[in-house]
C-alpha cells in the first residue's frame, strides 16, 4: 500500500538532501527544518475547518 508514493517521496528526499541538506552545517540544517516544521504547523492551524458534510 502506497509503495509508489513512498518511492516518489524517497526520490524527492534524496534530491533535497543532495541539493540542500549536504550544503548546510548540522546547526543550519536543524534550524531550517525547525522553521519549515513551524511554518507547516501554523498553516494547519490557520486553515479554515470544513463543515461536516
DSSP file (Angstrom, degrees, kcal/mol; ACC not computed):
  #  RESIDUE AA STRUCTURE BP1 BP2  ACC     N-H-->O    O-->H-N    N-H-->O    O-->H-N    TCO  KAPPA ALPHA  PHI   PSI    X-CA   Y-CA   Z-CA
    1    1 A X              0   0    0      0, 0.0     0, 0.0     0, 0.0     0, 0.0   0.000 360.0 360.0 360.0 130.4    0.0    0.0    0.0
    2    2 A X     >  +     0   0    0      1,-0.1     4,-2.6     3,-0.1     5,-0.2   0.688 360.0 141.2  65.5  22.6    1.3    3.4   -1.0
    3    3 A X  H  > S+     0   0    0      1,-0.2     4,-2.5     2,-0.2     5,-0.2   0.910  70.8  48.7 -61.0 -42.3    4.5    1.9   -2.5
    4    4 A X  H  > S+     0   0    0      2,-0.2     4,-2.4     1,-0.2    -1,-0.2   0.919 112.8  47.5 -64.0 -43.2    4.5    4.4   -5.4
    5    5 A X  H  > S+     0   0    0      2,-0.2     4,-2.5     1,-0.2    -2,-0.2   0.897 112.4  49.1 -65.5 -40.7    4.0    7.4   -3.1
    6    6 A X  H  X S+     0   0    0     -4,-2.6     4,-2.6     2,-0.2    -1,-0.2   0.912 111.4  49.5 -65.3 -42.3    6.8    6.2   -0.8
    7    7 A X  H  X S+     0   0    0     -4,-2.5     4,-2.1    -5,-0.2    -2,-0.2   0.910 111.9  48.4 -63.0 -42.5    9.2    5.7   -3.6
    8    8 A X  H  X S+     0   0    0     -4,-2.4     4,-2.3     2,-0.2    -2,-0.2   0.909 112.0  49.6 -64.1 -42.1    8.4    9.1   -5.0
    9    9 A X  H  X S+     0   0    0     -4,-2.5     4,-2.9     1,-0.2    -2,-0.2   0.934 110.2  49.9 -61.8 -46.8    8.9   10.7   -1.6
   10   10 A X  H  X S+     0   0    0     -4,-2.6     4,-2.1     1,-0.2    -1,-0.2   0.872 110.0  51.4 -61.8 -37.3   12.2    8.9   -1.1
   11   11 A X  H  X S+     0   0    0     -4,-2.1     4,-2.0     2,-0.2    -1,-0.2   0.936 113.2  44.2 -64.8 -46.1   13.4   10.1   -4.5
   12   12 A X  H  X S+     0   0    0     -4,-2.3     4,-2.7     1,-0.2    -2,-0.2   0.890 112.2  53.0 -65.2 -39.1   12.5   13.7   -3.7
   13   13 A X  H  X S+     0   0    0     -4,-2.9     4,-2.6     2,-0.2    -1,-0.2   0.887 108.0  51.1 -63.9 -38.9   14.0   13.5   -0.2
   14   14 A X  H  X S+     0   0    0     -4,-2.1     4,-2.3     2,-0.2    -1,-0.2   0.921 111.1  47.3 -64.3 -44.7   17.3   12.2   -1.7
   15   15 A X  H  X S+     0   0    0     -4,-2.0     4,-3.0     2,-0.2     5,-0.3   0.931 112.5  50.0 -62.4 -45.4   17.4   15.1   -4.2
   16   16 A X  H  X>S+     0   0    0     -4,-2.7     4,-2.9     1,-0.2     5,-1.6   0.928 110.6  49.8 -57.8 -46.5   16.6   17.6   -1.4
   17   17 A X  H  <>S+     0   0    0     -4,-2.6     5,-2.9     3,-0.2     6,-0.2   0.907 115.3  43.1 -60.8 -42.7   19.4   16.1    0.8
   18   18 A X  H  <5S+     0   0    0     -4,-2.3    -2,-0.2     3,-0.2    -1,-0.2   0.905 121.4  38.6 -70.3 -42.0   21.9   16.3   -2.0
   19   19 A X  H  <5S+     0   0    0     -4,-3.0    -2,-0.2    -5,-0.2    -3,-0.2   0.812 138.4   3.5 -81.9 -31.0   21.0   19.8   -3.2
   20   20 A X  T >X5S+     0   0    0     -4,-2.9     3,-1.1    -5,-0.3     4,-0.5   0.747 123.5  53.2-121.4 -56.2   20.3   21.5    0.1
   21   21 A X  G >4<S+     0   0    0     -5,-1.6     3,-1.2     1,-0.3    -3,-0.2   0.871 106.8  52.0 -58.6 -43.2   21.0   19.3    3.2
   22   22 A X  G 34<S+     0   0    0     -5,-2.9    -1,-0.3     1,-0.2    -4,-0.1   0.695 106.4  56.0 -69.5 -17.7   24.5   18.4    2.3
   23   23 A X  G <4 S+     0   0    0     -3,-1.1     2,-0.3    -6,-0.2    -1,-0.2   0.533  97.5  77.3 -91.2  -7.0   25.5   22.0    1.8
   24   24 A X  S << S-     0   0    0     -3,-1.2     2,-0.1    -4,-0.5    -4,-0.0  -0.722  83.0-114.7-103.4 151.6   24.4   23.1    5.3
   25   25 A X     >  -     0   0    0     -2,-0.3     4,-2.8     1,-0.1     5,-0.2  -0.347  38.7-102.8 -71.0 166.1   26.1   22.7    8.6
   26   26 A X  H  > S+     0   0    0      1,-0.2     4,-2.2     2,-0.2     5,-0.2   0.897 124.2  49.2 -58.3 -41.4   24.4   20.4   11.1
   27   27 A X  H  > S+     0   0    0      2,-0.2     4,-2.5     1,-0.2    -1,-0.2   0.920 112.0  47.2 -65.6 -44.7   23.2   23.5   13.0
   28   28 A X  H  > S+     0   0    0      2,-0.2     4,-2.7     1,-0.2    -2,-0.2   0.903 111.8  51.2 -63.0 -41.7   21.9   25.2    9.9
   29   29 A X  H  X S+     0   0    0     -4,-2.8     4,-2.2     2,-0.2    -2,-0.2   0.922 111.7  46.6 -62.5 -45.4   20.1   22.0    8.7
   30   30 A X  H  X S+     0   0    0     -4,-2.2     4,-2.1    -5,-0.2    -2,-0.2   0.924 113.4  48.5 -63.0 -45.4   18.4   21.6   12.1
   31   31 A X  H  X S+     0   0    0     -4,-2.5     4,-2.3     1,-0.2    -2,-0.2   0.911 110.7  51.1 -62.7 -42.7   17.3   25.3   12.2
   32   32 A X  H  X S+     0   0    0     -4,-2.7     4,-2.6     1,-0.2    -1,-0.2   0.918 110.7  48.4 -61.2 -44.0   16.0   25.1    8.7
   33   33 A X  H  X S+     0   0    0     -4,-2.2     4,-2.5     1,-0.2    -1,-0.2   0.870 109.6  52.7 -66.1 -36.1   13.9   22.1    9.5
   34   34 A X  H  X S+     0   0    0     -4,-2.1     4,-2.4     2,-0.2    -1,-0.2   0.912 110.9  47.2 -64.0 -42.2   12.6   23.7   12.6
   35   35 A X  H  X S+     0   0    0     -4,-2.3     4,-2.5     2,-0.2    -2,-0.2   0.928 113.1  48.3 -64.9 -45.3   11.5   26.7   10.6
   36   36 A X  H  X S+     0   0    0     -4,-2.6     4,-2.3     1,-0.2    -2,-0.2   0.911 112.8  48.1 -62.7 -42.1    9.8   24.6    7.9
   37   37 A X  H  X S+     0   0    0     -4,-2.5     4,-2.7     2,-0.2    -1,-0.2   0.910 111.7  50.1 -65.0 -42.0    8.0   22.5   10.6
   38   38 A X  H  X S+     0   0    0     -4,-2.4     4,-2.5     2,-0.2    -2,-0.2   0.909 111.2  48.8 -62.6 -42.4    6.8   25.6   12.4
   39   39 A X  H  X S+     0   0    0     -4,-2.5     4,-2.2     2,-0.2    -1,-0.2   0.907 112.3  48.5 -64.6 -41.1    5.5   27.1    9.1
   40   40 A X  H  X S+     0   0    0     -4,-2.3     4,-1.8     2,-0.2    -2,-0.2   0.928 112.0  48.9 -63.8 -45.1    3.7   23.9    8.3
   41   41 A X  H  X S+     0   0    0     -4,-2.7     4,-1.9     1,-0.2    -2,-0.2   0.914 111.3  49.7 -61.8 -43.7    2.2   23.6   11.7
   42   42 A X  H  X S+     0   0    0     -4,-2.5     4,-2.1     1,-0.2    -1,-0.2   0.892 107.1  54.7 -63.3 -39.6    1.0   27.2   11.6
   43   43 A X  H  X S+     0   0    0     -4,-2.2     4,-0.9     1,-0.2    -1,-0.2   0.880 107.9  50.3 -62.9 -36.2   -0.5   26.7    8.1
   44   44 A X  H  < S+     0   0    0     -4,-1.8     3,-0.4     1,-0.2    -1,-0.2   0.898 110.3  49.6 -66.9 -39.1   -2.5   23.8    9.6
   45   45 A X  H  < S+     0   0    0     -4,-1.9    -2,-0.2     1,-0.2    -1,-0.2   0.842 114.2  45.2 -67.1 -33.1   -3.8   25.9   12.4
   46   46 A X  H  < S+     0   0    0     -4,-2.1     2,-0.4    -5,-0.2    -1,-0.2   0.564  85.5 107.3 -89.8  -9.2   -4.8   28.7   10.1
   47   47 A X  S  < S-     0   0    0     -4,-0.9    -3,-0.0    -3,-0.4    -4,-0.0  -0.557  79.2-114.0 -71.7 124.9   -6.5   26.5    7.5
   48   48 A X        -     0   0    0     -2,-0.4     2,-0.3     1,-0.1    -1,-0.1  -0.291  29.7-115.7 -60.0 140.8  -10.3   27.0    7.8
   49   49 A X        -     0   0    0      1,-0.0     2,-0.3    -3,-0.0    -1,-0.1  -0.585  25.5-126.9 -77.4 138.5  -12.1   23.9    9.0
   50   50 A X        -     0   0    0     -2,-0.3     3,-0.1     1,-0.1    -1,-0.0  -0.678  27.5-111.6 -85.0 138.8  -14.5   22.5    6.5
   51   51 A X        -     0   0    0     -2,-0.3     2,-0.1     1,-0.1    -1,-0.1  -0.350  41.1 -93.0 -66.0 150.3  -18.1   21.9    7.8
   52   52 A X              0   0    0      1,-0.1    -1,-0.1    -2,-0.0     0, 0.0  -0.409 360.0 360.0 -64.0 135.9  -19.2   18.3    8.2
   53   53 A X              0   0    0     -2,-0.1    -1,-0.1    -3,-0.1    -2,-0.1   0.457 360.0 360.0 -88.9 360.0  -20.9   17.1    5.1
